[in-house]
Amino acid sequence: MEHIFGLHGSLKAIEGKGSHLAGLLLKASEVLASVEGCRLYMISIDAHDEDLIWVTEAWDSKENHAASLQDERIRSIIGEAMPLLDGMPKGGKSLKVLGGLGF
Amino acid sequence: MEHIFGLHGSLKAIEGKGSHLAGLLLKASEVLASVEGCRLYMISIDAHDEDLIWVTEAWDSKENHAASLQDERIRSIIGEAMPLLDGMPKGGKSLKVLGGLGF
């Protein structure tokens, strides 16, 4: 079966900076609209921690995802986001997306 | 800020039944296309465990999600899925979905 490449992971912001971090990720999602292979890029705040941001992604391929991280606009947003992070990002969980509704 | 109600959780199938379980969830996603308030219902297989199925959902409201579980067609699919599960479903993680791309 052909799979879409999925990722689900979290970024912990330093105290009080969750909303700022989420705003940067929403800006990134606008850039990704013009990047090849991005099917889904969903930004959420943890229901119990305003400084814990979850990102759920679906890509046509792992290679498309890797290429996006080389995009200058994405690199610039990553540069803005790094000082807001409380520690390094946790490695996102890899998923084989089968399908479903709404993306 | 207005949030979409998100859920991300897993279902563990008994050995060898992951694909069967995923197929039932994909059938559920077809039903959800005609149910109020479902924005996203994405079915994935864990990259490292073929019997661990992840479901990522986004709903206009928590109430819409609760109502969907009363739908006869969904209840019927849940009835088919239950015997395939290795233990009870883990409580999905609640998310406040802010936005993003592709759903």
N, CA and C atoms of all chains as a GROMACS GRO file, in nm:
protein
  618
    1MET      N    1   0.084  -0.121   0.000
    1MET     CA    2   0.000   0.000   0.000
    1MET      C    3   0.088   0.126   0.000
    2GLU      N    4   0.051   0.222  -0.081
    2GLU     CA    5   0.124   0.350  -0.085
    2GLU      C    6   0.086   0.433   0.038
    3HIS      N    7   0.188   0.484   0.107
    3HIS     CA    8   0.159   0.565   0.225
    3HIS      C    9   0.200   0.710   0.206
    4ILE      N   10   0.125   0.795   0.270
    4ILE     CA   11   0.168   0.934   0.286
    4ILE      C   12   0.257   0.936   0.410
    5PHE      N   13   0.358   1.023   0.409
    5PHE     CA   14   0.449   1.033   0.522
    5PHE      C   15   0.391   1.131   0.625
    6GLY      N   16   0.369   1.082   0.746
    6GLY     CA   17   0.312   1.165   0.851
    6GLY      C   18   0.408   1.186   0.967
    7LEU      N   19   0.389   1.297   1.035
    7LEU     CA   20   0.467   1.329   1.155
    7LEU      C   21   0.375   1.391   1.257
    8HIS      N   22   0.396   1.356   1.384
    8HIS     CA   23   0.322   1.420   1.492
    8HIS      C   24   0.420   1.442   1.606
    9GLY      N   25   0.444   1.567   1.639
    9GLY     CA   26   0.541   1.595   1.744
    9GLY      C   27   0.511   1.726   1.815
   10SER      N   28   0.586   1.751   1.920
   10SER     CA   29   0.558   1.870   2.001
   10SER      C   30   0.681   1.960   2.015
   11LEU      N   31   0.654   2.086   2.037
   11LEU     CA   32   0.756   2.186   2.068
   11LEU      C   33   0.716   2.252   2.198
   12LYS      N   34   0.806   2.252   2.294
   12LYS     CA   35   0.777   2.316   2.422
   12LYS      C   36   0.837   2.457   2.420
   13ALA      N   37   0.752   2.557   2.443
   13ALA     CA   38   0.800   2.695   2.448
   13ALA      C   39   0.842   2.731   2.590
   14ILE      N   40   0.932   2.830   2.600
   14ILE     CA   41   0.963   2.881   2.733
   14ILE      C   42   0.836   2.947   2.786
   15GLU      N   43   0.828   2.958   2.917
   15GLU     CA   44   0.702   2.999   2.982
   15GLU      C   45   0.642   3.127   2.922
   16GLY      N   46   0.518   3.117   2.883
   16GLY     CA   47   0.446   3.233   2.832
   16GLY      C   48   0.464   3.258   2.683
   17LYS      N   49   0.546   3.178   2.618
   17LYS     CA   50   0.579   3.203   2.477
   17LYS      C   51   0.508   3.106   2.380
   18GLY      N   52   0.418   3.024   2.432
   18GLY     CA   53   0.350   2.926   2.346
   18GLY      C   54   0.274   2.990   2.232
   19SER      N   55   0.204   3.099   2.263
   19SER     CA   56   0.123   3.164   2.161
   19SER      C   57   0.211   3.227   2.052
   20HIS      N   58   0.323   3.285   2.093
   20HIS     CA   59   0.418   3.343   1.998
   20HIS      C   60   0.473   3.232   1.906
   21LEU      N   61   0.513   3.122   1.967
   21LEU     CA   62   0.566   3.009   1.890
   21LEU      C   63   0.461   2.956   1.792
   22ALA      N   64   0.338   2.942   1.840
   22ALA     CA   65   0.231   2.892   1.753
   22ALA      C   66   0.209   2.986   1.635
   23GLY      N   67   0.221   3.116   1.659
   23GLY     CA   68   0.207   3.215   1.552
   23GLY      C   69   0.312   3.196   1.443
   24LEU      N   70   0.435   3.167   1.486
   24LEU     CA   71   0.542   3.142   1.388
   24LEU      C   72   0.513   3.017   1.306
   25LEU      N   73   0.460   2.916   1.371
   25LEU     CA   74   0.429   2.791   1.299
   25LEU      C   75   0.313   2.812   1.200
   26LEU      N   76   0.219   2.897   1.238
   26LEU     CA   77   0.110   2.929   1.145
   26LEU      C   78   0.165   3.004   1.024
   27LYS      N   79   0.266   3.090   1.049
   27LYS     CA   80   0.332   3.161   0.938
   27LYS      C   81   0.402   3.058   0.848
   28ALA      N   82   0.465   2.960   0.910
   28ALA     CA   83   0.531   2.854   0.832
   28ALA      C   84   0.429   2.780   0.745
   29SER      N   85   0.310   2.757   0.799
   29SER     CA   86   0.208   2.682   0.722
   29SER      C   87   0.169   2.760   0.596
   30GLU      N   88   0.175   2.893   0.602
   30GLU     CA   89   0.145   2.973   0.482
   30GLU      C   90   0.252   2.953   0.376
   31VAL      N   91   0.377   2.946   0.419
   31VAL     CA   92   0.487   2.920   0.325
   31VAL      C   93   0.470   2.781   0.263
   32LEU      N   94   0.432   2.685   0.345
   32LEU     CA   95   0.425   2.545   0.299
   32LEU      C   96   0.319   2.526   0.191
   33ALA      N   97   0.225   2.621   0.183
   33ALA     CA   98   0.124   2.614   0.077
   33ALA      C   99   0.190   2.619  -0.061
   34SER      N  100   0.309   2.679  -0.069
   34SER     CA  101   0.378   2.691  -0.198
   34SER      C  102   0.496   2.595  -0.209
   35VAL      N  103   0.502   2.498  -0.118
   35VAL     CA  104   0.612   2.402  -0.116
   35VAL      C  105   0.558   2.267  -0.166
   36GLU      N  106   0.640   2.192  -0.236
   36GLU     CA  107   0.591   2.068  -0.296
   36GLU      C  108   0.562   1.959  -0.192
   37GLY      N  109   0.445   1.900  -0.205
   37GLY     CA  110   0.419   1.775  -0.133
   37GLY      C  111   0.360   1.787   0.006
   38CYS      N  112   0.329   1.908   0.052
   38CYS     CA  113   0.272   1.920   0.187
   38CYS      C  114   0.120   1.906   0.180
   39ARG      N  115   0.070   1.799   0.241
   39ARG     CA  116  -0.075   1.774   0.240
   39ARG      C  117  -0.145   1.832   0.362
   40LEU      N  118  -0.074   1.830   0.476
   40LEU     CA  119  -0.136   1.874   0.601
   40LEU      C  120  -0.027   1.930   0.692
   41TYR      N  121  -0.058   2.044   0.755
   41TYR     CA  122   0.034   2.102   0.853
   41TYR      C  123  -0.057   2.169   0.956
   42MET      N  124  -0.088   2.097   1.062
   42MET     CA  125  -0.188   2.140   1.159
   42MET      C  126  -0.123   2.177   1.292
   43ILE      N  127  -0.152   2.299   1.336
   43ILE     CA  128  -0.090   2.352   1.458
   43ILE      C  129  -0.193   2.352   1.571
   44SER      N  130  -0.157   2.293   1.684
   44SER     CA  131  -0.248   2.288   1.800
   44SER      C  132  -0.173   2.324   1.928
   45ILE      N  133  -0.251   2.375   2.024
   45ILE     CA  134  -0.199   2.394   2.159
   45ILE      C  135  -0.248   2.276   2.244
   46ASP      N  136  -0.162   2.223   2.326
   46ASP     CA  137  -0.203   2.117   2.418
   46ASP      C  138  -0.318   2.168   2.505
   47ALA      N  139  -0.420   2.082   2.525
   47ALA     CA  140  -0.537   2.125   2.602
   47ALA      C  141  -0.502   2.157   2.747
   48HIS      N  142  -0.389   2.107   2.795
   48HIS     CA  143  -0.355   2.125   2.936
   48HIS      C  144  -0.227   2.206   2.959
   49ASP      N  145  -0.166   2.257   2.852
   49ASP     CA  146  -0.041   2.332   2.868
   49ASP      C  147  -0.029   2.432   2.753
   50GLU      N  148  -0.049   2.559   2.784
   50GLU     CA  149  -0.052   2.665   2.682
   50GLU      C  150   0.084   2.685   2.615
   51ASP      N  151   0.188   2.629   2.673
   51ASP     CA  152   0.322   2.645   2.614
   51ASP      C  153   0.371   2.520   2.542
   52LEU      N  154   0.281   2.424   2.524
   52LEU     CA  155   0.317   2.301   2.452
   52LEU      C  156   0.238   2.299   2.321
   53ILE      N  157   0.315   2.306   2.212
   53ILE     CA  158   0.255   2.317   2.078
   53ILE      C  159   0.275   2.186   2.002
   54TRP      N  160   0.167   2.137   1.943
   54TRP     CA  161   0.171   2.012   1.865
   54TRP      C  162   0.162   2.044   1.717
   55VAL      N  163   0.240   1.974   1.640
   55VAL     CA  164   0.238   1.990   1.494
   55VAL      C  165   0.210   1.854   1.432
   56THR      N  166   0.107   1.847   1.349
   56THR     CA  167   0.072   1.723   1.278
   56THR      C  168   0.089   1.749   1.129
   57GLU      N  169   0.170   1.666   1.065
   57GLU     CA  170   0.204   1.690   0.925
   57GLU      C  171   0.176   1.566   0.841
   58ALA      N  172   0.141   1.590   0.714
   58ALA     CA  173   0.132   1.480   0.616
   58ALA      C  174   0.195   1.530   0.486
   59TRP      N  175   0.284   1.447   0.431
   59TRP     CA  176   0.362   1.483   0.312
   59TRP      C  177   0.353   1.371   0.211
   60ASP      N  178   0.360   1.409   0.083
   60ASP     CA  179   0.359   1.308  -0.023
   60ASP      C  180   0.476   1.212  -0.006
   61SER      N  181   0.590   1.264   0.044
   61SER     CA  182   0.706   1.177   0.066
   61SER      C  183   0.795   1.236   0.174
   62LYS      N  184   0.878   1.151   0.231
   62LYS     CA  185   0.978   1.193   0.329
   62LYS      C  186   1.074   1.294   0.266
   63GLU      N  187   1.104   1.274   0.138
   63GLU     CA  188   1.196   1.362   0.067
   63GLU      C  189   1.136   1.503   0.056
   64ASN      N  190   1.005   1.513   0.030
   64ASN     CA  191   0.941   1.644   0.024
   64ASN      C  192   0.955   1.716   0.158
   65HIS      N  193   0.937   1.641   0.267
   65HIS     CA  194   0.952   1.702   0.398
   65HIS      C  195   1.094   1.752   0.420
   66ALA      N  196   1.191   1.667   0.387
   66ALA     CA  197   1.331   1.706   0.406
   66ALA      C  198   1.365   1.830   0.323
   67ALA      N  199   1.315   1.834   0.200
   67ALA     CA  200   1.343   1.948   0.112
   67ALA      C  201   1.286   2.078   0.170
   68SER      N  202   1.171   2.068   0.234
   68SER     CA  203   1.107   2.190   0.289
   68SER      C  204   1.195   2.256   0.394
   69LEU      N  205   1.273   2.173   0.463
   69LEU     CA  206   1.359   2.228   0.570
   69LEU      C  207   1.478   2.303   0.512
   70GLN      N  208   1.498   2.292   0.382
   70GLN     CA  209   1.605   2.366   0.314
   70GLN      C  210   1.553   2.498   0.255
   71ASP      N  211   1.421   2.516   0.255
   71ASP     CA  212   1.362   2.638   0.201
   71ASP      C  213   1.406   2.758   0.286
   72GLU      N  214   1.454   2.863   0.220
   72GLU     CA  215   1.508   2.981   0.292
   72GLU      C  216   1.404   3.043   0.385
   73ARG      N  217   1.278   3.048   0.339
   73ARG     CA  218   1.174   3.111   0.421
   73ARG      C  219   1.146   3.027   0.546
   74ILE      N  220   1.150   2.894   0.529
   74ILE     CA  221   1.128   2.806   0.643
   74ILE      C  222   1.247   2.816   0.740
   75ARG      N  223   1.367   2.822   0.683
   75ARG     CA  224   1.486   2.832   0.768
   75ARG      C  225   1.483   2.962   0.851
   76SER      N  226   1.433   3.067   0.789
   76SER     CA  227   1.424   3.196   0.859
   76SER      C  228   1.325   3.186   0.976
   77ILE      N  229   1.212   3.118   0.954
   77ILE     CA  230   1.113   3.103   1.062
   77ILE      C  231   1.169   3.013   1.172
   78ILE      N  232   1.241   2.908   1.134
   78ILE     CA  233   1.304   2.822   1.235
   78ILE      C  234   1.400   2.905   1.320
   79GLY      N  235   1.475   2.994   1.254
   79GLY     CA  236   1.568   3.082   1.327
   79GLY      C  237   1.498   3.170   1.428
   80GLU      N  238   1.378   3.218   1.391
   80GLU     CA  239   1.299   3.300   1.485
   80GLU      C  240   1.245   3.216   1.600
   81ALA      N  241   1.211   3.090   1.569
   81ALA     CA  242   1.145   3.006   1.669
   81ALA      C  243   1.243   2.949   1.773
   82MET      N  244   1.365   2.923   1.731
   82MET     CA  245   1.460   2.856   1.819
   82MET      C  246   1.475   2.922   1.957
   83PRO      N  247   1.488   3.055   1.963
   83PRO     CA  248   1.505   3.118   2.096
   83PRO      C  249   1.382   3.107   2.186
   84LEU      N  250   1.269   3.068   2.128
   84LEU     CA  251   1.146   3.055   2.207
   84LEU      C  252   1.132   2.916   2.269
   85LEU      N  253   1.219   2.825   2.227
   85LEU     CA  254   1.203   2.686   2.270
   85LEU      C  255   1.268   2.659   2.406
   86ASP      N  256   1.198   2.579   2.483
   86ASP     CA  257   1.249   2.532   2.611
   86ASP      C  258   1.309   2.393   2.586
   87GLY      N  259   1.434   2.391   2.548
   87GLY     CA  260   1.497   2.263   2.511
   87GLY      C  261   1.479   2.233   2.364
   88MET      N  262   1.539   2.127   2.318
   88MET     CA  263   1.531   2.090   2.177
   88MET      C  264   1.395   2.026   2.148
   89PRO      N  265   1.349   2.039   2.022
   89PRO     CA  266   1.223   1.975   1.986
   89PRO      C  267   1.233   1.824   2.007
   90LYS      N  268   1.125   1.766   2.057
   90LYS     CA  269   1.120   1.619   2.067
   90LYS      C  270   1.104   1.563   1.927
   91GLY      N  271   1.172   1.459   1.897
   91GLY     CA  272   1.159   1.397   1.764
   91GLY      C  273   1.014   1.363   1.737
   92GLY      N  274   0.963   1.409   1.626
   92GLY     CA  275   0.824   1.380   1.592
   92GLY      C  276   0.806   1.230   1.567
   93LYS      N  277   0.688   1.182   1.598
   93LYS     CA  278   0.656   1.042   1.572
   93LYS      C  279   0.623   1.024   1.424
   94SER      N  280   0.688   0.928   1.360
   94SER     CA  281   0.660   0.902   1.219
   94SER      C  282   0.537   0.814   1.202
   95LEU      N  283   0.456   0.850   1.105
   95LEU     CA  284   0.332   0.778   1.078
   95LEU      C  285   0.322   0.744   0.930
   96LYS      N  286   0.262   0.631   0.901
   96LYS     CA  287   0.227   0.598   0.763
   96LYS      C  288   0.080   0.633   0.747
   97VAL      N  289   0.052   0.744   0.682
   97VAL     CA  290  -0.085   0.791   0.672
   97VAL      C  291  -0.156   0.714   0.561
   98LEU      N  292  -0.269   0.652   0.596
   98LEU     CA  293  -0.342   0.570   0.500
   98LEU      C  294  -0.449   0.648   0.426
   99GLY      N  295  -0.507   0.747   0.493
   99GLY     CA  296  -0.614   0.822   0.431
   99GLY      C  297  -0.709   0.872   0.537
  100GLY      N  298  -0.832   0.900   0.495
  100GLY     CA  299  -0.930   0.950   0.588
  100GLY      C  300  -1.006   1.066   0.528
  101LEU      N  301  -1.052   1.153   0.613
  101LEU     CA  302  -1.139   1.264   0.572
  101LEU      C  303  -1.073   1.398   0.596
  102GLY      N  304  -1.087   1.488   0.498
  102GLY     CA  305  -1.064   1.629   0.526
  102GLY      C  306  -0.924   1.684   0.502
  103PHE      N  307  -0.839   1.610   0.433
  103PHE     CA  308  -0.708   1.667   0.400
  103PHE      C  309  -0.667   1.624   0.260
  104MET      N  310  -0.915   3.337   2.157
  104MET     CA  311  -0.905   3.277   2.024
  104MET      C  312  -1.000   3.157   2.015
  105GLU      N  313  -1.070   3.147   1.904
  105GLU     CA  314  -1.160   3.033   1.881
  105GLU      C  315  -1.078   2.911   1.842
  106HIS      N  316  -1.104   2.799   1.908
  106HIS     CA  317  -1.028   2.679   1.876
  106HIS      C  318  -1.116   2.573   1.813
  107ILE      N  319  -1.054   2.497   1.725
  107ILE     CA  320  -1.114   2.374   1.677
  107ILE      C  321  -1.077   2.267   1.780
  108PHE      N  322  -1.167   2.170   1.802
  108PHE     CA  323  -1.140   2.063   1.898
  108PHE      C  324  -1.063   1.951   1.828
  109GLY      N  325  -0.945   1.921   1.879
  109GLY     CA  326  -0.862   1.818   1.818
  109GLY      C  327  -0.841   1.699   1.911
  110LEU      N  328  -0.816   1.584   1.850
  110LEU     CA  329  -0.786   1.462   1.925
  110LEU      C  330  -0.677   1.386   1.850
  111HIS      N  331  -0.585   1.329   1.924
  111HIS     CA  332  -0.483   1.243   1.863
  111HIS      C  333  -0.464   1.125   1.958
  112GLY      N  334  -0.496   1.006   1.909
  112GLY     CA  335  -0.485   0.890   1.997
  112GLY      C  336  -0.460   0.763   1.916
  113SER      N  337  -0.436   0.657   1.987
  113SER     CA  338  -0.400   0.531   1.919
  113SER      C  339  -0.492   0.417   1.960
  114LEU      N  340  -0.502   0.321   1.870
  114LEU     CA  341  -0.573   0.196   1.895
  114LEU      C  342  -0.476   0.082   1.866
  115LYS      N  343  -0.458  -0.005   1.960
  115LYS     CA  344  -0.369  -0.119   1.941
  115LYS      C  345  -0.452  -0.240   1.900
  116ALA      N  346  -0.420  -0.295   1.783
  116ALA     CA  347  -0.493  -0.415   1.736
  116ALA      C  348  -0.425  -0.540   1.788
  117ILE      N  349  -0.504  -0.647   1.800
  117ILE     CA  350  -0.442  -0.776   1.830
  117ILE      C  351  -0.350  -0.813   1.713
  118GLU      N  352  -0.252  -0.897   1.741
  118GLU     CA  353  -0.145  -0.923   1.643
  118GLU      C  354  -0.198  -0.960   1.504
  119GLY      N  355  -0.150  -0.886   1.406
  119GLY     CA  356  -0.186  -0.914   1.267
  119GLY      C  357  -0.315  -0.849   1.220
  120LYS      N  358  -0.384  -0.778   1.310
  120LYS     CA  359  -0.515  -0.722   1.275
  120LYS      C  360  -0.513  -0.571   1.252
  121GLY      N  361  -0.392  -0.512   1.251
  121GLY     CA  362  -0.382  -0.367   1.233
  121GLY      C  363  -0.446  -0.319   1.103
  122SER      N  364  -0.419  -0.390   0.996
  122SER     CA  365  -0.469  -0.349   0.865
  122SER      C  366  -0.622  -0.359   0.859
  123HIS      N  367  -0.677  -0.464   0.919
  123HIS     CA  368  -0.823  -0.481   0.925
  123HIS      C  369  -0.885  -0.365   1.006
  124LEU      N  370  -0.824  -0.336   1.120
  124LEU     CA  371  -0.874  -0.225   1.204
  124LEU      C  372  -0.867  -0.092   1.129
  125ALA      N  373  -0.754  -0.068   1.061
  125ALA     CA  374  -0.740   0.057   0.985
  125ALA      C  375  -0.847   0.068   0.878
  126GLY      N  376  -0.879  -0.046   0.814
  126GLY     CA  377  -0.984  -0.045   0.712
  126GLY      C  378  -1.120  -0.004   0.768
  127LEU      N  379  -1.149  -0.050   0.889
  127LEU     CA  380  -1.276  -0.011   0.952
  127LEU      C  381  -1.277   0.139   0.983
  128LEU      N  382  -1.164   0.191   1.025
  128LEU     CA  383  -1.156   0.335   1.055
  128LEU      C  384  -1.169   0.418   0.927
  129LEU      N  385  -1.114   0.368   0.818
  129LEU     CA  386  -1.130   0.438   0.689
  129LEU      C  387  -1.278   0.437   0.647
  130LYS      N  388  -1.347   0.326   0.678
  130LYS     CA  389  -1.490   0.319   0.650
  130LYS      C  390  -1.563   0.423   0.737
  131ALA      N  391  -1.520   0.437   0.862
  131ALA     CA  392  -1.580   0.538   0.951
  131ALA      C  393  -1.560   0.678   0.894
  132SER      N  394  -1.443   0.702   0.836
  132SER     CA  395  -1.416   0.836   0.783
  132SER      C  396  -1.513   0.870   0.669
  133GLU      N  397  -1.556   0.768   0.595
  133GLU     CA  398  -1.654   0.794   0.488
  133GLU      C  399  -1.788   0.836   0.546
  134VAL      N  400  -1.826   0.771   0.656
  134VAL     CA  401  -1.951   0.808   0.723
  134VAL      C  402  -1.940   0.951   0.778
  135LEU      N  403  -1.824   0.985   0.832
  135LEU     CA  404  -1.808   1.116   0.897
  135LEU      C  405  -1.820   1.231   0.798
  136ALA      N  406  -1.802   1.202   0.668
  136ALA     CA  407  -1.819   1.307   0.566
  136ALA      C  408  -1.961   1.363   0.569
  137SER      N  409  -2.056   1.282   0.621
  137SER     CA  410  -2.196   1.328   0.624
  137SER      C  411  -2.240   1.363   0.766
  138VAL      N  412  -2.143   1.376   0.856
  138VAL     CA  413  -2.173   1.407   0.997
  138VAL      C  414  -2.133   1.551   1.024
  139GLU      N  415  -2.207   1.620   1.108
  139GLU     CA  416  -2.180   1.763   1.129
  139GLU      C  417  -2.049   1.787   1.204
  140GLY      N  418  -1.970   1.879   1.150
  140GLY     CA  419  -1.859   1.934   1.226
  140GLY      C  420  -1.727   1.861   1.219
  141CYS      N  421  -1.714   1.758   1.137
  141CYS     CA  422  -1.586   1.687   1.130
  141CYS      C  423  -1.497   1.752   1.024
  142ARG      N  424  -1.386   1.809   1.069
  142ARG     CA  425  -1.295   1.878   0.978
  142ARG      C  426  -1.184   1.786   0.927
  143LEU      N  427  -1.142   1.695   1.015
  143LEU     CA  428  -1.029   1.609   0.980
  143LEU      C  429  -1.044   1.477   1.054
  144TYR      N  430  -1.018   1.368   0.983
  144TYR     CA  431  -1.019   1.235   1.045
  144TYR      C  432  -0.914   1.156   0.968
  145MET      N  433  -0.793   1.154   1.020
  145MET     CA  434  -0.677   1.099   0.949
  145MET      C  435  -0.630   0.971   1.016
  146ILE      N  436  -0.620   0.865   0.936
  146ILE     CA  437  -0.584   0.732   0.986
  146ILE      C  438  -0.441   0.699   0.945
  147SER      N  439  -0.359   0.662   1.042
  147SER     CA  440  -0.219   0.627   1.012
  147SER      C  441  -0.182   0.498   1.084
  148ILE      N  442  -0.082   0.430   1.026
  148ILE     CA  443  -0.020   0.317   1.094
  148ILE      C  444   0.110   0.368   1.154
  149ASP      N  445   0.140   0.327   1.275
  149ASP     CA  446   0.267   0.362   1.336
  149ASP      C  447   0.382   0.312   1.248
  150ALA      N  448   0.485   0.395   1.232
  150ALA     CA  449   0.596   0.359   1.143
  150ALA      C  450   0.672   0.235   1.192
  151HIS      N  451   0.658   0.204   1.322
  151HIS     CA  452   0.736   0.094   1.379
  151HIS      C  453   0.650  -0.022   1.431
  152ASP      N  454   0.519  -0.014   1.411
  152ASP     CA  455   0.430  -0.119   1.463
  152ASP      C  456   0.305  -0.126   1.376
  153GLU      N  457   0.298  -0.229   1.295
  153GLU     CA  458   0.188  -0.243   1.198
  153GLU      C  459   0.052  -0.265   1.265
  154ASP      N  460   0.052  -0.294   1.394
  154ASP     CA  461  -0.074  -0.316   1.464
  154ASP      C  462  -0.114  -0.199   1.555
  155LEU      N  463  -0.040  -0.088   1.541
  155LEU     CA  464  -0.072   0.031   1.620
  155LEU      C  465  -0.124   0.139   1.524
  156ILE      N  466  -0.250   0.173   1.542
  156ILE     CA  467  -0.317   0.265   1.450
  156ILE      C  468  -0.341   0.399   1.521
  157TRP      N  469  -0.304   0.508   1.454
  157TRP     CA  470  -0.322   0.642   1.508
  157TRP      C  471  -0.438   0.712   1.437
  158VAL      N  472  -0.518   0.783   1.514
  158VAL     CA  473  -0.628   0.860   1.458
  158VAL      C  474  -0.611   1.005   1.502
  159THR      N  475  -0.609   1.094   1.404
  159THR     CA  476  -0.598   1.238   1.431
  159THR      C  477  -0.726   1.304   1.383
  160GLU      N  478  -0.794   1.373   1.475
  160GLU     CA  479  -0.925   1.430   1.443
  160GLU      C  480  -0.930   1.580   1.471
  161ALA      N  481  -1.009   1.652   1.393
  161ALA     CA  482  -1.039   1.792   1.422
  161ALA      C  483  -1.187   1.814   1.398
  162TRP      N  484  -1.252   1.875   1.498
  162TRP     CA  485  -1.397   1.894   1.497
  162TRP      C  486  -1.429   2.041   1.530
  163ASP      N  487  -1.540   2.089   1.472
  163ASP     CA  488  -1.582   2.226   1.502
  163ASP      C  489  -1.606   2.243   1.652
  164SER      N  490  -1.652   2.138   1.718
  164SER     CA  491  -1.675   2.147   1.862
  164SER      C  492  -1.668   2.007   1.924
  165LYS      N  493  -1.645   2.006   2.054
  165LYS     CA  494  -1.645   1.883   2.132
  165LYS      C  495  -1.782   1.815   2.124
  166GLU      N  496  -1.887   1.897   2.117
  166GLU     CA  497  -2.023   1.845   2.110
  166GLU      C  498  -2.046   1.770   1.977
  167ASN      N  499  -1.993   1.824   1.868
  167ASN     CA  500  -2.003   1.756   1.739
  167ASN      C  501  -1.938   1.617   1.746
  168HIS      N  502  -1.822   1.612   1.812
  168HIS     CA  503  -1.753   1.484   1.826
  168HIS      C  504  -1.837   1.385   1.907
  169ALA      N  505  -1.890   1.433   2.018
  169ALA     CA  506  -1.972   1.346   2.105
  169ALA      C  507  -2.094   1.296   2.029
  170ALA      N  508  -2.157   1.385   1.952
  170ALA     CA  509  -2.277   1.346   1.877
  170ALA      C  510  -2.245   1.238   1.775
  171SER      N  511  -2.126   1.244   1.714
  171SER     CA  512  -2.090   1.146   1.610
  171SER      C  513  -2.087   1.005   1.667
  172LEU      N  514  -2.052   0.995   1.796
  172LEU     CA  515  -2.043   0.862   1.859
  172LEU      C  516  -2.182   0.802   1.883
  173GLN      N  517  -2.287   0.883   1.865
  173GLN     CA  518  -2.424   0.832   1.877
  173GLN      C  519  -2.481   0.791   1.742
  174ASP      N  520  -2.409   0.824   1.634
  174ASP     CA  521  -2.457   0.790   1.500
  174ASP      C  522  -2.462   0.637   1.485
  175GLU      N  523  -2.574   0.584   1.438
  175GLU     CA  524  -2.592   0.439   1.428
  175GLU      C  525  -2.484   0.372   1.344
  176ARG      N  526  -2.445   0.439   1.232
  176ARG     CA  527  -2.346   0.380   1.141
  176ARG      C  528  -2.210   0.373   1.210
  177ILE      N  529  -2.178   0.479   1.288
  177ILE     CA  530  -2.051   0.480   1.360
  177ILE      C  531  -2.053   0.374   1.470
  178ARG      N  532  -2.166   0.363   1.539
  178ARG     CA  533  -2.177   0.262   1.646
  178ARG      C  534  -2.160   0.122   1.590
  179SER      N  535  -2.211   0.102   1.470
  179SER     CA  536  -2.198  -0.030   1.408
  179SER      C  537  -2.052  -0.061   1.377
  180ILE      N  538  -1.978   0.040   1.328
  180ILE     CA  539  -1.835   0.019   1.297
  180ILE      C  540  -1.756  -0.002   1.427
  181ILE      N  541  -1.791   0.073   1.531
  181ILE     CA  542  -1.724   0.053   1.661
  181ILE      C  543  -1.746  -0.092   1.708
  182GLY      N  544  -1.869  -0.141   1.687
  182GLY     CA  545  -1.899  -0.279   1.725
  182GLY      C  546  -1.814  -0.381   1.651
  183GLU      N  547  -1.786  -0.353   1.523
  183GLU     CA  548  -1.699  -0.442   1.444
  183GLU      C  549  -1.554  -0.432   1.489
  184ALA      N  550  -1.515  -0.311   1.531
  184ALA     CA  551  -1.373  -0.288   1.564
  184ALA      C  552  -1.335  -0.343   1.701
  185MET      N  553  -1.428  -0.341   1.794
  185MET     CA  554  -1.396  -0.378   1.932
  185MET      C  555  -1.326  -0.514   1.946
  186PRO      N  556  -1.375  -0.618   1.876
  186PRO     CA  557  -1.308  -0.749   1.893
  186PRO      C  558  -1.167  -0.754   1.837
  187LEU      N  559  -1.130  -0.652   1.758
  187LEU     CA  560  -0.994  -0.649   1.699
  187LEU      C  561  -0.893  -0.582   1.791
  188LEU      N  562  -0.944  -0.519   1.898
  188LEU     CA  563  -0.855  -0.439   1.983
  188LEU      C  564  -0.785  -0.524   2.088
  189ASP      N  565  -0.657  -0.489   2.109
  189ASP     CA  566  -0.578  -0.551   2.215
  189ASP      C  567  -0.585  -0.456   2.335
  190GLY      N  568  -0.686  -0.472   2.417
  190GLY     CA  569  -0.708  -0.381   2.529
  190GLY      C  570  -0.794  -0.264   2.489
  191MET      N  571  -0.829  -0.182   2.585
  191MET     CA  572  -0.914  -0.066   2.560
  191MET      C  573  -0.834   0.042   2.488
  192PRO      N  574  -0.904   0.128   2.406
  192PRO     CA  575  -0.834   0.239   2.341
  192PRO      C  576  -0.772   0.330   2.446
  193LYS      N  577  -0.652   0.378   2.418
  193LYS     CA  578  -0.590   0.479   2.504
  193LYS      C  579  -0.664   0.610   2.484
  194GLY      N  580  -0.693   0.679   2.593
  194GLY     CA  581  -0.762   0.808   2.582
  194GLY      C  582  -0.686   0.900   2.489
  195GLY      N  583  -0.753   0.951   2.388
  195GLY     CA  584  -0.688   1.042   2.293
  195GLY      C  585  -0.644   1.169   2.362
  196LYS      N  586  -0.538   1.227   2.313
  196LYS     CA  587  -0.489   1.354   2.366
  196LYS      C  588  -0.572   1.467   2.307
  197SER      N  589  -0.625   1.554   2.394
  197SER     CA  590  -0.705   1.666   2.346
  197SER      C  591  -0.615   1.781   2.302
  198LEU      N  592  -0.651   1.842   2.191
  198LEU     CA  593  -0.574   1.953   2.135
  198LEU      C  594  -0.667   2.070   2.104
  199LYS      N  595  -0.614   2.190   2.120
  199LYS     CA  596  -0.685   2.309   2.070
  199LYS      C  597  -0.621   2.343   1.937
  200VAL      N  598  -0.691   2.310   1.830
  200VAL     CA  599  -0.634   2.330   1.697
  200VAL      C  600  -0.648   2.476   1.657
  201LEU      N  601  -0.534   2.538   1.622
  201LEU     CA  602  -0.534   2.680   1.588
  201LEU      C  603  -0.554   2.705   1.440
  202GLY      N  604  -0.503   2.613   1.358
  202GLY     CA  605  -0.513   2.633   1.214
  202GLY      C  606  -0.397   2.566   1.147
  203GLY      N  607  -0.365   2.612   1.027
  203GLY     CA  608  -0.256   2.555   0.951
  203GLY      C  609  -0.297   2.534   0.808
  204LEU      N  610  -0.236   2.434   0.747
  204LEU     CA  611  -0.254   2.411   0.604
  204LEU      C  612  -0.323   2.277   0.579
  205GLY      N  613  -0.417   2.276   0.486
  205GLY     CA  614  -0.456   2.150   0.426
  205GLY      C  615  -0.574   2.078   0.487
  206PHE      N  616  -0.650   2.140   0.573
  206PHE     CA  617  -0.770   2.074   0.625
  206PHE      C  618  -0.882   2.176   0.639
   0.00000   0.00000   0.00000
